[in-house]
Amino acid sequence: MKNAILLLAACAFTTASFAQTPTTEVKVRDNGTKKIVTEKGDMKTVTKTGKTNTGKALENTADAAGNVAEKAGNGIKKGFKKTKRAVKRGTQKAGKKTVNATEKMEAKSE
């Protein structure tokens, strides 16, 4: 008798657990995100995948800011190169003038 009750309880438990097969609904939105709703018994799980419009806008803003910073950095680098070249040329000209002036003075003093 005891075994029969245990067997009946085990069958009832397994039947109840099989009766709770999960159902899944997948909704694809216009912007490409997915909303997955899974129901098992009285539990409901909602999962969202992909980026929302706000997430895409934030990513685009971050990319744009990065592009602006990169362009500004390139401009600064180019300006530095130009300034460096101008200073180098100026130094070379001044050096040549000094050498020429020194040679002239030495020639006069001899």
C-alpha positions in Angstrom: 0.0 0.0 0.0 2.8 2.4 0.9 4.6 1.7 -2.4 1.4 2.3 -4.3 1.0 5.7 -2.7 4.6 6.7 -3.4 4.2 5.5 -7.0 1.0 7.5 -7.4 2.7 10.6 -5.9 5.7 10.3 -8.2 3.4 10.0 -11.2 1.4 13.1 -10.2 4.6 15.1 -9.6 6.1 14.2 -13.0 2.7 14.9 -14.7 2.5 18.3 -13.1 6.1 19.2 -14.1 5.4 18.1 -17.7 2.3 20.1 -17.8 4.3 23.3 -17.3 6.0 23.3 -20.7 7.4 26.7 -21.4 5.8 28.9 -24.1 8.0 31.4 -25.9 6.9 34.4 -27.9 9.3 36.4 -30.0 8.4 39.9 -31.2 10.7 41.7 -33.6 10.4 45.4 -33.5 10.9 47.9 -36.4 14.3 49.0 -35.1 15.6 45.4 -35.1 15.4 44.7 -31.4 13.7 41.5 -30.2 11.4 41.0 -27.2 11.3 37.4 -26.0 8.6 36.5 -23.5 8.9 33.0 -21.9 6.1 31.7 -19.7 6.3 28.6 -17.6 3.5 28.0 -15.2 2.9 31.2 -13.3 6.4 32.6 -14.1 6.9 35.1 -16.9 10.4 36.1 -18.1 10.9 39.0 -20.5 14.2 39.4 -22.4 15.1 42.2 -24.7 17.9 41.9 -27.2 19.6 44.4 -29.5 19.8 48.2 -29.2 16.9 50.4 -28.7 16.7 53.8 -30.5 18.2 55.5 -27.5 21.1 53.1 -27.4 21.8 53.6 -31.1 21.7 57.4 -30.7 24.1 57.2 -27.8 26.5 55.1 -29.7 26.3 57.4 -32.8 27.0 60.4 -30.5 30.0 58.7 -29.0 31.3 57.8 -32.5 30.8 61.4 -33.7 32.6 62.8 -30.6 35.5 60.4 -31.3 35.7 61.5 -34.9 35.7 65.2 -33.9 38.5 64.5 -31.4 40.5 62.6 -34.0 40.1 65.4 -36.5 41.2 68.0 -33.9 44.2 65.9 -33.0 45.2 65.6 -36.6 44.9 69.4 -37.0 47.1 70.0 -33.9 49.6 67.5 -35.2 49.7 69.2 -38.6 50.1 72.6 -37.1 52.9 71.4 -34.9 54.7 70.0 -37.9 54.4 73.3 -39.7 55.6 75.3 -36.8 58.5 73.0 -36.3 59.5 73.4 -39.9 59.3 77.2 -39.7 61.4 77.3 -36.6 64.0 75.0 -38.1 64.2 77.1 -41.3 64.4 80.3 -39.2 67.2 78.9 -37.2 69.1 77.8 -40.3 68.8 81.2 -41.8 70.0 82.9 -38.7 72.9 80.5 -38.4 73.9 81.2 -42.0 73.7 85.0 -41.5 75.8 84.7 -38.4 78.5 82.6 -40.2 78.5 85.1 -43.1 78.8 88.1 -40.8 81.6 86.5 -38.9 83.5 85.7 -42.1 83.1 89.3 -43.3 84.3 90.7 -40.0 87.3 88.3 -40.0 88.1 89.3 -43.6 88.0 93.0 -42.7 90.2 92.6 -39.6 93.0 90.8 -41.5 
